[in-house]
Amino acid sequence: MYVCMRCGNTFRREEMEEYFKDFRCPKCGYRILKKVRSEAVPRHVKAV
Ligand SMILES: [Zn+2]
């Protein structure tokens, strides 16, 4: 899984490759992506 640093869209590599043969966000085309673990929920949410 990857997350776009611009729009926050998360997507899989296969999805991305359907749109571009490149490392880009399928939604906005931005090229700064962060790799995240598949299906993992971010753990930095604190209980309030
Ligand atoms: Zn994006």
mmCIF file of the protein (N, C-alpha, C, O) and its ligand, coordinates in Angstrom:
data_MODEL
# 
_entry.id   MODEL 
# 
loop_
_entity.id 
_entity.type 
_entity.pdbx_number_of_molecules 
1 polymer     1 
2 non-polymer 1 
# 
_entity_poly.entity_id                      1 
_entity_poly.type                           'polypeptide(L)' 
_entity_poly.nstd_linkage                   no 
_entity_poly.nstd_monomer                   no 
_entity_poly.pdbx_seq_one_letter_code       MYVCMRCGNTFRREEMEEYFKDFRCPKCGYRILKKVRSEAVPRHVKAV 
_entity_poly.pdbx_seq_one_letter_code_can   MYVCMRCGNTFRREEMEEYFKDFRCPKCGYRILKKVRSEAVPRHVKAV 
_entity_poly.pdbx_strand_id                 A 
# 
loop_
_entity_poly_seq.entity_id 
_entity_poly_seq.num 
_entity_poly_seq.mon_id 
_entity_poly_seq.hetero 
1 1  MET n 
1 2  TYR n 
1 3  VAL n 
1 4  CYS n 
1 5  MET n 
1 6  ARG n 
1 7  CYS n 
1 8  GLY n 
1 9  ASN n 
1 10 THR n 
1 11 PHE n 
1 12 ARG n 
1 13 ARG n 
1 14 GLU n 
1 15 GLU n 
1 16 MET n 
1 17 GLU n 
1 18 GLU n 
1 19 TYR n 
1 20 PHE n 
1 21 LYS n 
1 22 ASP n 
1 23 PHE n 
1 24 ARG n 
1 25 CYS n 
1 26 PRO n 
1 27 LYS n 
1 28 CYS n 
1 29 GLY n 
1 30 TYR n 
1 31 ARG n 
1 32 ILE n 
1 33 LEU n 
1 34 LYS n 
1 35 LYS n 
1 36 VAL n 
1 37 ARG n 
1 38 SER n 
1 39 GLU n 
1 40 ALA n 
1 41 VAL n 
1 42 PRO n 
1 43 ARG n 
1 44 HIS n 
1 45 VAL n 
1 46 LYS n 
1 47 ALA n 
1 48 VAL n 
# 
loop_
_struct_asym.id 
_struct_asym.entity_id 
A 1 
B 2 
# 
loop_
_chem_comp.id 
_chem_comp.type 
_chem_comp.mon_nstd_flag 
ALA 'L-peptide linking' y 
ARG 'L-peptide linking' y 
ASN 'L-peptide linking' y 
ASP 'L-peptide linking' y 
CYS 'L-peptide linking' y 
GLU 'L-peptide linking' y 
GLY 'peptide linking'   y 
HIS 'L-peptide linking' y 
ILE 'L-peptide linking' y 
LEU 'L-peptide linking' y 
LYS 'L-peptide linking' y 
MET 'L-peptide linking' y 
PHE 'L-peptide linking' y 
PRO 'L-peptide linking' y 
SER 'L-peptide linking' y 
THR 'L-peptide linking' y 
TYR 'L-peptide linking' y 
VAL 'L-peptide linking' y 
ZN  non-polymer         . 
# 
_pdbx_entity_nonpoly.entity_id   2 
_pdbx_entity_nonpoly.name        ? 
_pdbx_entity_nonpoly.comp_id     ZN 
# 
_pdbx_nonpoly_scheme.asym_id         B 
_pdbx_nonpoly_scheme.entity_id       2 
_pdbx_nonpoly_scheme.mon_id          ZN 
_pdbx_nonpoly_scheme.ndb_seq_num     1 
_pdbx_nonpoly_scheme.pdb_seq_num     101 
_pdbx_nonpoly_scheme.auth_seq_num    101 
_pdbx_nonpoly_scheme.pdb_mon_id      ZN 
_pdbx_nonpoly_scheme.auth_mon_id     ZN 
_pdbx_nonpoly_scheme.pdb_strand_id   A 
_pdbx_nonpoly_scheme.pdb_ins_code    . 
# 
loop_
_atom_site.group_PDB 
_atom_site.id 
_atom_site.type_symbol 
_atom_site.label_atom_id 
_atom_site.label_alt_id 
_atom_site.label_comp_id 
_atom_site.label_asym_id 
_atom_site.label_entity_id 
_atom_site.label_seq_id 
_atom_site.pdbx_PDB_ins_code 
_atom_site.Cartn_x 
_atom_site.Cartn_y 
_atom_site.Cartn_z 
_atom_site.occupancy 
_atom_site.B_iso_or_equiv 
_atom_site.pdbx_formal_charge 
_atom_site.auth_seq_id 
_atom_site.auth_comp_id 
_atom_site.auth_asym_id 
_atom_site.auth_atom_id 
_atom_site.pdbx_PDB_model_num 
ATOM   1   N  N  . MET A 1 1  ? 0.837   -1.198 0.000   1.00 0.00 ? 1   MET A N  1 
ATOM   2   C  CA . MET A 1 1  ? 0.000   0.000  0.000   1.00 0.00 ? 1   MET A CA 1 
ATOM   3   C  C  . MET A 1 1  ? 0.869   1.244  0.000   1.00 0.00 ? 1   MET A C  1 
ATOM   4   O  O  . MET A 1 1  ? 1.951   1.283  0.584   1.00 0.00 ? 1   MET A O  1 
ATOM   5   N  N  . TYR A 1 2  ? 0.352   2.254  -0.677  1.00 0.00 ? 2   TYR A N  1 
ATOM   6   C  CA . TYR A 1 2  ? 1.040   3.536  -0.703  1.00 0.00 ? 2   TYR A CA 1 
ATOM   7   C  C  . TYR A 1 2  ? 0.043   4.630  -0.350  1.00 0.00 ? 2   TYR A C  1 
ATOM   8   O  O  . TYR A 1 2  ? -1.155  4.522  -0.612  1.00 0.00 ? 2   TYR A O  1 
ATOM   9   N  N  . VAL A 1 3  ? 0.566   5.663  0.241   1.00 0.00 ? 3   VAL A N  1 
ATOM   10  C  CA . VAL A 1 3  ? -0.277  6.818  0.514   1.00 0.00 ? 3   VAL A CA 1 
ATOM   11  C  C  . VAL A 1 3  ? 0.321   8.044  -0.162  1.00 0.00 ? 3   VAL A C  1 
ATOM   12  O  O  . VAL A 1 3  ? 1.527   8.286  -0.103  1.00 0.00 ? 3   VAL A O  1 
ATOM   13  N  N  . CYS A 1 4  ? -0.538  8.795  -0.792  1.00 0.00 ? 4   CYS A N  1 
ATOM   14  C  CA . CYS A 1 4  ? -0.122  10.014 -1.469  1.00 0.00 ? 4   CYS A CA 1 
ATOM   15  C  C  . CYS A 1 4  ? 0.098   11.120 -0.443  1.00 0.00 ? 4   CYS A C  1 
ATOM   16  O  O  . CYS A 1 4  ? -0.740  11.352 0.429   1.00 0.00 ? 4   CYS A O  1 
ATOM   17  N  N  . MET A 1 5  ? 1.224   11.792 -0.559  1.00 0.00 ? 5   MET A N  1 
ATOM   18  C  CA . MET A 1 5  ? 1.562   12.845 0.384   1.00 0.00 ? 5   MET A CA 1 
ATOM   19  C  C  . MET A 1 5  ? 0.804   14.139 0.092   1.00 0.00 ? 5   MET A C  1 
ATOM   20  O  O  . MET A 1 5  ? 0.879   15.092 0.868   1.00 0.00 ? 5   MET A O  1 
ATOM   21  N  N  . ARG A 1 6  ? 0.100   14.173 -0.988  1.00 0.00 ? 6   ARG A N  1 
ATOM   22  C  CA . ARG A 1 6  ? -0.631  15.379 -1.346  1.00 0.00 ? 6   ARG A CA 1 
ATOM   23  C  C  . ARG A 1 6  ? -2.110  15.280 -0.995  1.00 0.00 ? 6   ARG A C  1 
ATOM   24  O  O  . ARG A 1 6  ? -2.649  16.143 -0.302  1.00 0.00 ? 6   ARG A O  1 
ATOM   25  N  N  . CYS A 1 7  ? -2.760  14.228 -1.474  1.00 0.00 ? 7   CYS A N  1 
ATOM   26  C  CA . CYS A 1 7  ? -4.205  14.132 -1.273  1.00 0.00 ? 7   CYS A CA 1 
ATOM   27  C  C  . CYS A 1 7  ? -4.586  13.087 -0.231  1.00 0.00 ? 7   CYS A C  1 
ATOM   28  O  O  . CYS A 1 7  ? -5.749  12.992 0.160   1.00 0.00 ? 7   CYS A O  1 
ATOM   29  N  N  . GLY A 1 8  ? -3.619  12.310 0.215   1.00 0.00 ? 8   GLY A N  1 
ATOM   30  C  CA . GLY A 1 8  ? -3.896  11.320 1.256   1.00 0.00 ? 8   GLY A CA 1 
ATOM   31  C  C  . GLY A 1 8  ? -4.558  10.059 0.744   1.00 0.00 ? 8   GLY A C  1 
ATOM   32  O  O  . GLY A 1 8  ? -4.941  9.195  1.533   1.00 0.00 ? 8   GLY A O  1 
ATOM   33  N  N  . ASN A 1 9  ? -4.696  9.944  -0.548  1.00 0.00 ? 9   ASN A N  1 
ATOM   34  C  CA . ASN A 1 9  ? -5.266  8.748  -1.145  1.00 0.00 ? 9   ASN A CA 1 
ATOM   35  C  C  . ASN A 1 9  ? -4.366  7.545  -0.890  1.00 0.00 ? 9   ASN A C  1 
ATOM   36  O  O  . ASN A 1 9  ? -3.148  7.625  -1.044  1.00 0.00 ? 9   ASN A O  1 
ATOM   37  N  N  . THR A 1 10 ? -4.968  6.447  -0.504  1.00 0.00 ? 10  THR A N  1 
ATOM   38  C  CA . THR A 1 10 ? -4.193  5.221  -0.342  1.00 0.00 ? 10  THR A CA 1 
ATOM   39  C  C  . THR A 1 10 ? -4.598  4.229  -1.422  1.00 0.00 ? 10  THR A C  1 
ATOM   40  O  O  . THR A 1 10 ? -5.768  4.134  -1.793  1.00 0.00 ? 10  THR A O  1 
ATOM   41  N  N  . PHE A 1 11 ? -3.634  3.513  -1.906  1.00 0.00 ? 11  PHE A N  1 
ATOM   42  C  CA . PHE A 1 11 ? -3.880  2.619  -3.028  1.00 0.00 ? 11  PHE A CA 1 
ATOM   43  C  C  . PHE A 1 11 ? -2.815  1.553  -3.065  1.00 0.00 ? 11  PHE A C  1 
ATOM   44  O  O  . PHE A 1 11 ? -1.752  1.672  -2.456  1.00 0.00 ? 11  PHE A O  1 
ATOM   45  N  N  . ARG A 1 12 ? -3.132  0.515  -3.794  1.00 0.00 ? 12  ARG A N  1 
ATOM   46  C  CA . ARG A 1 12 ? -2.161  -0.562 -3.959  1.00 0.00 ? 12  ARG A CA 1 
ATOM   47  C  C  . ARG A 1 12 ? -1.319  -0.332 -5.206  1.00 0.00 ? 12  ARG A C  1 
ATOM   48  O  O  . ARG A 1 12 ? -1.680  0.422  -6.110  1.00 0.00 ? 12  ARG A O  1 
ATOM   49  N  N  . ARG A 1 13 ? -0.217  -0.995 -5.212  1.00 0.00 ? 13  ARG A N  1 
ATOM   50  C  CA . ARG A 1 13 ? 0.695   -0.863 -6.346  1.00 0.00 ? 13  ARG A CA 1 
ATOM   51  C  C  . ARG A 1 13 ? 0.017   -1.266 -7.657  1.00 0.00 ? 13  ARG A C  1 
ATOM   52  O  O  . ARG A 1 13 ? 0.231   -0.637 -8.694  1.00 0.00 ? 13  ARG A O  1 
ATOM   53  N  N  . GLU A 1 14 ? -0.784  -2.295 -7.602  1.00 0.00 ? 14  GLU A N  1 
ATOM   54  C  CA . GLU A 1 14 ? -1.465  -2.766 -8.816  1.00 0.00 ? 14  GLU A CA 1 
ATOM   55  C  C  . GLU A 1 14 ? -2.421  -1.709 -9.348  1.00 0.00 ? 14  GLU A C  1 
ATOM   56  O  O  . GLU A 1 14 ? -2.553  -1.519 -10.557 1.00 0.00 ? 14  GLU A O  1 
ATOM   57  N  N  . GLU A 1 15 ? -3.079  -1.031 -8.429  1.00 0.00 ? 15  GLU A N  1 
ATOM   58  C  CA . GLU A 1 15 ? -3.989  0.037  -8.834  1.00 0.00 ? 15  GLU A CA 1 
ATOM   59  C  C  . GLU A 1 15 ? -3.232  1.146  -9.537  1.00 0.00 ? 15  GLU A C  1 
ATOM   60  O  O  . GLU A 1 15 ? -3.646  1.655  -10.579 1.00 0.00 ? 15  GLU A O  1 
ATOM   61  N  N  . MET A 1 16 ? -2.116  1.502  -8.936  1.00 0.00 ? 16  MET A N  1 
ATOM   62  C  CA . MET A 1 16 ? -1.288  2.566  -9.485  1.00 0.00 ? 16  MET A CA 1 
ATOM   63  C  C  . MET A 1 16 ? -0.825  2.213  -10.894 1.00 0.00 ? 16  MET A C  1 
ATOM   64  O  O  . MET A 1 16 ? -0.836  3.050  -11.797 1.00 0.00 ? 16  MET A O  1 
ATOM   65  N  N  . GLU A 1 17 ? -0.430  0.994  -11.056 1.00 0.00 ? 17  GLU A N  1 
ATOM   66  C  CA . GLU A 1 17 ? 0.119   0.577  -12.345 1.00 0.00 ? 17  GLU A CA 1 
ATOM   67  C  C  . GLU A 1 17 ? -0.943  0.474  -13.438 1.00 0.00 ? 17  GLU A C  1 
ATOM   68  O  O  . GLU A 1 17 ? -0.623  0.427  -14.625 1.00 0.00 ? 17  GLU A O  1 
ATOM   69  N  N  . GLU A 1 18 ? -2.200  0.441  -13.027 1.00 0.00 ? 18  GLU A N  1 
ATOM   70  C  CA . GLU A 1 18 ? -3.258  0.470  -14.024 1.00 0.00 ? 18  GLU A CA 1 
ATOM   71  C  C  . GLU A 1 18 ? -3.395  1.851  -14.640 1.00 0.00 ? 18  GLU A C  1 
ATOM   72  O  O  . GLU A 1 18 ? -3.790  1.988  -15.798 1.00 0.00 ? 18  GLU A O  1 
ATOM   73  N  N  . TYR A 1 19 ? -3.070  2.859  -13.869 1.00 0.00 ? 19  TYR A N  1 
ATOM   74  C  CA . TYR A 1 19 ? -3.199  4.235  -14.341 1.00 0.00 ? 19  TYR A CA 1 
ATOM   75  C  C  . TYR A 1 19 ? -1.924  4.713  -15.018 1.00 0.00 ? 19  TYR A C  1 
ATOM   76  O  O  . TYR A 1 19 ? -1.954  5.285  -16.108 1.00 0.00 ? 19  TYR A O  1 
ATOM   77  N  N  . PHE A 1 20 ? -0.816  4.470  -14.356 1.00 0.00 ? 20  PHE A N  1 
ATOM   78  C  CA . PHE A 1 20 ? 0.466   4.927  -14.872 1.00 0.00 ? 20  PHE A CA 1 
ATOM   79  C  C  . PHE A 1 20 ? 1.424   3.744  -14.836 1.00 0.00 ? 20  PHE A C  1 
ATOM   80  O  O  . PHE A 1 20 ? 1.288   2.843  -14.008 1.00 0.00 ? 20  PHE A O  1 
ATOM   81  N  N  . LYS A 1 21 ? 2.353   3.758  -15.709 1.00 0.00 ? 21  LYS A N  1 
ATOM   82  C  CA . LYS A 1 21 ? 3.445   2.791  -15.569 1.00 0.00 ? 21  LYS A CA 1 
ATOM   83  C  C  . LYS A 1 21 ? 4.563   3.486  -14.815 1.00 0.00 ? 21  LYS A C  1 
ATOM   84  O  O  . LYS A 1 21 ? 5.719   3.514  -15.239 1.00 0.00 ? 21  LYS A O  1 
ATOM   85  N  N  . ASP A 1 22 ? 4.182   4.031  -13.709 1.00 0.00 ? 22  ASP A N  1 
ATOM   86  C  CA . ASP A 1 22 ? 5.059   4.943  -13.015 1.00 0.00 ? 22  ASP A CA 1 
ATOM   87  C  C  . ASP A 1 22 ? 4.622   5.013  -11.552 1.00 0.00 ? 22  ASP A C  1 
ATOM   88  O  O  . ASP A 1 22 ? 3.562   4.513  -11.174 1.00 0.00 ? 22  ASP A O  1 
ATOM   89  N  N  . PHE A 1 23 ? 5.452   5.633  -10.762 1.00 0.00 ? 23  PHE A N  1 
ATOM   90  C  CA . PHE A 1 23 ? 5.134   5.810  -9.351  1.00 0.00 ? 23  PHE A CA 1 
ATOM   91  C  C  . PHE A 1 23 ? 4.363   7.100  -9.144  1.00 0.00 ? 23  PHE A C  1 
ATOM   92  O  O  . PHE A 1 23 ? 4.942   8.152  -8.877  1.00 0.00 ? 23  PHE A O  1 
ATOM   93  N  N  . ARG A 1 24 ? 3.063   7.004  -9.270  1.00 0.00 ? 24  ARG A N  1 
ATOM   94  C  CA . ARG A 1 24 ? 2.234   8.191  -9.116  1.00 0.00 ? 24  ARG A CA 1 
ATOM   95  C  C  . ARG A 1 24 ? 0.929   7.847  -8.435  1.00 0.00 ? 24  ARG A C  1 
ATOM   96  O  O  . ARG A 1 24 ? 0.457   6.712  -8.482  1.00 0.00 ? 24  ARG A O  1 
ATOM   97  N  N  . CYS A 1 25 ? 0.367   8.842  -7.809  1.00 0.00 ? 25  CYS A N  1 
ATOM   98  C  CA . CYS A 1 25 ? -0.960  8.693  -7.234  1.00 0.00 ? 25  CYS A CA 1 
ATOM   99  C  C  . CYS A 1 25 ? -1.991  8.577  -8.348  1.00 0.00 ? 25  CYS A C  1 
ATOM   100 O  O  . CYS A 1 25 ? -2.043  9.438  -9.227  1.00 0.00 ? 25  CYS A O  1 
ATOM   101 N  N  . PRO A 1 26 ? -2.817  7.525  -8.331  1.00 0.00 ? 26  PRO A N  1 
ATOM   102 C  CA . PRO A 1 26 ? -3.832  7.358  -9.372  1.00 0.00 ? 26  PRO A CA 1 
ATOM   103 C  C  . PRO A 1 26 ? -4.882  8.447  -9.346  1.00 0.00 ? 26  PRO A C  1 
ATOM   104 O  O  . PRO A 1 26 ? -5.565  8.681  -10.342 1.00 0.00 ? 26  PRO A O  1 
ATOM   105 N  N  . LYS A 1 27 ? -5.012  9.106  -8.226  1.00 0.00 ? 27  LYS A N  1 
ATOM   106 C  CA . LYS A 1 27 ? -6.064  10.101 -8.074  1.00 0.00 ? 27  LYS A CA 1 
ATOM   107 C  C  . LYS A 1 27 ? -5.614  11.481 -8.559  1.00 0.00 ? 27  LYS A C  1 
ATOM   108 O  O  . LYS A 1 27 ? -6.321  12.135 -9.326  1.00 0.00 ? 27  LYS A O  1 
ATOM   109 N  N  . CYS A 1 28 ? -4.453  11.914 -8.116  1.00 0.00 ? 28  CYS A N  1 
ATOM   110 C  CA . CYS A 1 28 ? -4.035  13.281 -8.429  1.00 0.00 ? 28  CYS A CA 1 
ATOM   111 C  C  . CYS A 1 28 ? -2.739  13.343 -9.234  1.00 0.00 ? 28  CYS A C  1 
ATOM   112 O  O  . CYS A 1 28 ? -2.356  14.413 -9.707  1.00 0.00 ? 28  CYS A O  1 
ATOM   113 N  N  . GLY A 1 29 ? -2.066  12.216 -9.392  1.00 0.00 ? 29  GLY A N  1 
ATOM   114 C  CA . GLY A 1 29 ? -0.857  12.213 -10.200 1.00 0.00 ? 29  GLY A CA 1 
ATOM   115 C  C  . GLY A 1 29 ? 0.401   12.684 -9.481  1.00 0.00 ? 29  GLY A C  1 
ATOM   116 O  O  . GLY A 1 29 ? 1.465   12.805 -10.088 1.00 0.00 ? 29  GLY A O  1 
ATOM   117 N  N  . TYR A 1 30 ? 0.275   12.946 -8.204  1.00 0.00 ? 30  TYR A N  1 
ATOM   118 C  CA . TYR A 1 30 ? 1.426   13.396 -7.429  1.00 0.00 ? 30  TYR A CA 1 
ATOM   119 C  C  . TYR A 1 30 ? 2.448   12.270 -7.287  1.00 0.00 ? 30  TYR A C  1 
ATOM   120 O  O  . TYR A 1 30 ? 2.099   11.090 -7.267  1.00 0.00 ? 30  TYR A O  1 
ATOM   121 N  N  . ARG A 1 31 ? 3.690   12.655 -7.191  1.00 0.00 ? 31  ARG A N  1 
ATOM   122 C  CA . ARG A 1 31 ? 4.743   11.635 -7.241  1.00 0.00 ? 31  ARG A CA 1 
ATOM   123 C  C  . ARG A 1 31 ? 5.427   11.381 -5.912  1.00 0.00 ? 31  ARG A C  1 
ATOM   124 O  O  . ARG A 1 31 ? 6.316   10.533 -5.831  1.00 0.00 ? 31  ARG A O  1 
ATOM   125 N  N  . ILE A 1 32 ? 5.044   12.076 -4.902  1.00 0.00 ? 32  ILE A N  1 
ATOM   126 C  CA . ILE A 1 32 ? 5.611   11.809 -3.583  1.00 0.00 ? 32  ILE A CA 1 
ATOM   127 C  C  . ILE A 1 32 ? 4.685   10.859 -2.840  1.00 0.00 ? 32  ILE A C  1 
ATOM   128 O  O  . ILE A 1 32 ? 3.615   11.246 -2.370  1.00 0.00 ? 32  ILE A O  1 
ATOM   129 N  N  . LEU A 1 33 ? 5.114   9.630  -2.746  1.00 0.00 ? 33  LEU A N  1 
ATOM   130 C  CA . LEU A 1 33 ? 4.302   8.608  -2.122  1.00 0.00 ? 33  LEU A CA 1 
ATOM   131 C  C  . LEU A 1 33 ? 5.044   7.999  -0.952  1.00 0.00 ? 33  LEU A C  1 
ATOM   132 O  O  . LEU A 1 33 ? 6.272   7.909  -0.948  1.00 0.00 ? 33  LEU A O  1 
ATOM   133 N  N  . LYS A 1 34 ? 4.288   7.590  0.025   1.00 0.00 ? 34  LYS A N  1 
ATOM   134 C  CA . LYS A 1 34 ? 4.884   6.928  1.164   1.00 0.00 ? 34  LYS A CA 1 
ATOM   135 C  C  . LYS A 1 34 ? 4.388   5.494  1.193   1.00 0.00 ? 34  LYS A C  1 
ATOM   136 O  O  . LYS A 1 34 ? 3.199   5.224  1.026   1.00 0.00 ? 34  LYS A O  1 
ATOM   137 N  N  . LYS A 1 35 ? 5.300   4.606  1.402   1.00 0.00 ? 35  LYS A N  1 
ATOM   138 C  CA . LYS A 1 35 ? 4.918   3.202  1.458   1.00 0.00 ? 35  LYS A CA 1 
ATOM   139 C  C  . LYS A 1 35 ? 4.378   2.879  2.844   1.00 0.00 ? 35  LYS A C  1 
ATOM   140 O  O  . LYS A 1 35 ? 4.973   3.235  3.861   1.00 0.00 ? 35  LYS A O  1 
ATOM   141 N  N  . VAL A 1 36 ? 3.262   2.212  2.860   1.00 0.00 ? 36  VAL A N  1 
ATOM   142 C  CA . VAL A 1 36 ? 2.682   1.801  4.131   1.00 0.00 ? 36  VAL A CA 1 
ATOM   143 C  C  . VAL A 1 36 ? 2.399   0.310  4.105   1.00 0.00 ? 36  VAL A C  1 
ATOM   144 O  O  . VAL A 1 36 ? 2.260   -0.293 3.041   1.00 0.00 ? 36  VAL A O  1 
ATOM   145 N  N  . ARG A 1 37 ? 2.318   -0.265 5.270   1.00 0.00 ? 37  ARG A N  1 
ATOM   146 C  CA . ARG A 1 37 ? 2.031   -1.692 5.338   1.00 0.00 ? 37  ARG A CA 1 
ATOM   147 C  C  . ARG A 1 37 ? 0.596   -1.971 4.923   1.00 0.00 ? 37  ARG A C  1 
ATOM   148 O  O  . ARG A 1 37 ? -0.319  -1.231 5.283   1.00 0.00 ? 37  ARG A O  1 
ATOM   149 N  N  . SER A 1 38 ? 0.411   -3.019 4.182   1.00 0.00 ? 38  SER A N  1 
ATOM   150 C  CA . SER A 1 38 ? -0.900  -3.347 3.650   1.00 0.00 ? 38  SER A CA 1 
ATOM   151 C  C  . SER A 1 38 ? -1.915  -3.559 4.761   1.00 0.00 ? 38  SER A C  1 
ATOM   152 O  O  . SER A 1 38 ? -1.676  -4.265 5.740   1.00 0.00 ? 38  SER A O  1 
ATOM   153 N  N  . GLU A 1 39 ? -3.049  -2.919 4.565   1.00 0.00 ? 39  GLU A N  1 
ATOM   154 C  CA . GLU A 1 39 ? -4.208  -3.066 5.439   1.00 0.00 ? 39  GLU A CA 1 
ATOM   155 C  C  . GLU A 1 39 ? -3.954  -2.578 6.863   1.00 0.00 ? 39  GLU A C  1 
ATOM   156 O  O  . GLU A 1 39 ? -4.847  -2.660 7.707   1.00 0.00 ? 39  GLU A O  1 
ATOM   157 N  N  . ALA A 1 40 ? -2.779  -2.084 7.139   1.00 0.00 ? 40  ALA A N  1 
ATOM   158 C  CA . ALA A 1 40 ? -2.477  -1.673 8.500   1.00 0.00 ? 40  ALA A CA 1 
ATOM   159 C  C  . ALA A 1 40 ? -3.124  -0.337 8.826   1.00 0.00 ? 40  ALA A C  1 
ATOM   160 O  O  . ALA A 1 40 ? -3.086  0.608  8.037   1.00 0.00 ? 40  ALA A O  1 
ATOM   161 N  N  . VAL A 1 41 ? -3.701  -0.289 9.978   1.00 0.00 ? 41  VAL A N  1 
ATOM   162 C  CA . VAL A 1 41 ? -4.277  0.961  10.460  1.00 0.00 ? 41  VAL A CA 1 
ATOM   163 C  C  . VAL A 1 41 ? -3.180  1.706  11.213  1.00 0.00 ? 41  VAL A C  1 
ATOM   164 O  O  . VAL A 1 41 ? -2.471  1.110  12.024  1.00 0.00 ? 41  VAL A O  1 
ATOM   165 N  N  . PRO A 1 42 ? -3.039  2.974  10.958  1.00 0.00 ? 42  PRO A N  1 
ATOM   166 C  CA . PRO A 1 42 ? -2.021  3.741  11.691  1.00 0.00 ? 42  PRO A CA 1 
ATOM   167 C  C  . PRO A 1 42 ? -2.202  3.638  13.197  1.00 0.00 ? 42  PRO A C  1 
ATOM   168 O  O  . PRO A 1 42 ? -3.313  3.721  13.720  1.00 0.00 ? 42  PRO A O  1 
ATOM   169 N  N  . ARG A 1 43 ? -1.093  3.460  13.865  1.00 0.00 ? 43  ARG A N  1 
ATOM   170 C  CA . ARG A 1 43 ? -1.151  3.159  15.292  1.00 0.00 ? 43  ARG A CA 1 
ATOM   171 C  C  . ARG A 1 43 ? -0.954  4.401  16.171  1.00 0.00 ? 43  ARG A C  1 
ATOM   172 O  O  . ARG A 1 43 ? -0.955  4.328  17.400  1.00 0.00 ? 43  ARG A O  1 
ATOM   173 N  N  . HIS A 1 44 ? -0.786  5.542  15.492  1.00 0.00 ? 44  HIS A N  1 
ATOM   174 C  CA . HIS A 1 44 ? -0.464  6.735  16.283  1.00 0.00 ? 44  HIS A CA 1 
ATOM   175 C  C  . HIS A 1 44 ? -1.691  7.459  16.836  1.00 0.00 ? 44  HIS A C  1 
ATOM   176 O  O  . HIS A 1 44 ? -1.593  8.577  17.341  1.00 0.00 ? 44  HIS A O  1 
ATOM   177 N  N  . VAL A 1 45 ? -2.830  6.809  16.732  1.00 0.00 ? 45  VAL A N  1 
ATOM   178 C  CA . VAL A 1 45 ? -4.051  7.421  17.271  1.00 0.00 ? 45  VAL A CA 1 
ATOM   179 C  C  . VAL A 1 45 ? -4.121  7.164  18.772  1.00 0.00 ? 45  VAL A C  1 
ATOM   180 O  O  . VAL A 1 45 ? -4.141  6.022  19.232  1.00 0.00 ? 45  VAL A O  1 
ATOM   181 N  N  . LYS A 1 46 ? -4.156  8.237  19.501  1.00 0.00 ? 46  LYS A N  1 
ATOM   182 C  CA . LYS A 1 46 ? -4.197  8.094  20.953  1.00 0.00 ? 46  LYS A CA 1 
ATOM   183 C  C  . LYS A 1 46 ? -5.640  8.005  21.430  1.00 0.00 ? 46  LYS A C  1 
ATOM   184 O  O  . LYS A 1 46 ? -6.529  8.650  20.874  1.00 0.00 ? 46  LYS A O  1 
ATOM   185 N  N  . ALA A 1 47 ? -5.858  7.228  22.428  1.00 0.00 ? 47  ALA A N  1 
ATOM   186 C  CA . ALA A 1 47 ? -7.171  7.145  23.035  1.00 0.00 ? 47  ALA A CA 1 
ATOM   187 C  C  . ALA A 1 47 ? -7.456  8.458  23.769  1.00 0.00 ? 47  ALA A C  1 
ATOM   188 O  O  . ALA A 1 47 ? -6.659  8.926  24.583  1.00 0.00 ? 47  ALA A O  1 
ATOM   189 N  N  . VAL A 1 48 ? -8.592  9.019  23.460  1.00 0.00 ? 48  VAL A N  1 
ATOM   190 C  CA . VAL A 1 48 ? -8.945  10.302 24.092  1.00 0.00 ? 48  VAL A CA 1 
ATOM   191 C  C  . VAL A 1 48 ? -10.041 10.075 25.106  1.00 0.00 ? 48  VAL A C  1 
ATOM   192 O  O  . VAL A 1 48 ? -10.488 11.021 25.754  1.00 0.00 ? 48  VAL A O  1 
HETATM 193 ZN ZN . ZN  B 2 .  ? -2.821  12.004 -4.645  1.00 0.00 2 101 ZN  A ZN 1 
# 
